[in-house]
Amino acid sequence: MRSLFLVALATIMVACNSSQKSFVADGNPLIKDKFTADPAPMVHNGRLYLYVGHDEYYEGQDGASGGREFNITEWLCYSTKDMKTWVDNGSALKPTDFKWAVGEAWASQVVEKNGKFYYFTTVQAGEPFTGKAVGVAVSDSPTGPFKAIEKPLVTNNMTTRWTRISWDDIDPTVMVDDDGTAYIFWGNTQLYYARLKPNMVELDSEVMTIDIPGIH
């Protein structure tokens, strides 16, 4: 019985591994079978992971006709050891994973800390929040699946003292300092930053600003 179980397990693992697509890079664009945007790299254990938004066309998307110009339906993960042969690891996260989000998804960044992986990204918040918001999802693997935190990390009402727009809380990135302290940076027309708690899913300081002329 044990032998049959091991054979079955091995068969399942082979089937799962065979489902991953690999390709050899032959120039730009790197990814040719899908429209992708906002690439964010992360290196872990000698392997580079590339996270991108999957921008899919839909009927009536033309912005001049009132449609959305961007339609990010998921974030994809690709990985490589040599920058030549790449593995398509599939979908890592979707905007719909954030229960408080209602639509548009934008740029992201993934970081590792203490063996866990944190996916910081931009989504359109729904009521009671407004405007663009920063969300975070967590995984034990760089390829996911990522579990979205139940509430936004940053919302538009936290930054209205500096700007009056609803799309300034976008494009998050995170830096982990040498002492293990993590800081999140984000913004549009104004650059913001804050310290993160050790759990990486809550702010541990007030929102602060960095003045950079001409930022947009």
Secondary structure, 3 states (H helix, E strand, C coil): CHHHHHHHHHHHHHHHHHCCEEEECCCCCCCCCCCEEEEEEEEECCEEEEEEEEECCCCCCCHHHCCCCCCEEEEEEEEECCCCEEEEEEEEECHHHCCCEEEEEEEEEEEEECCEEEEEEEEEECCCCCCEEEEEEEECCCCCCCEECCCCCECHHHCCCCCCCCCCCCCCEEEECCCCCEEEEEECCCEEEEEECCCCCCECCCCEEECCCCCC
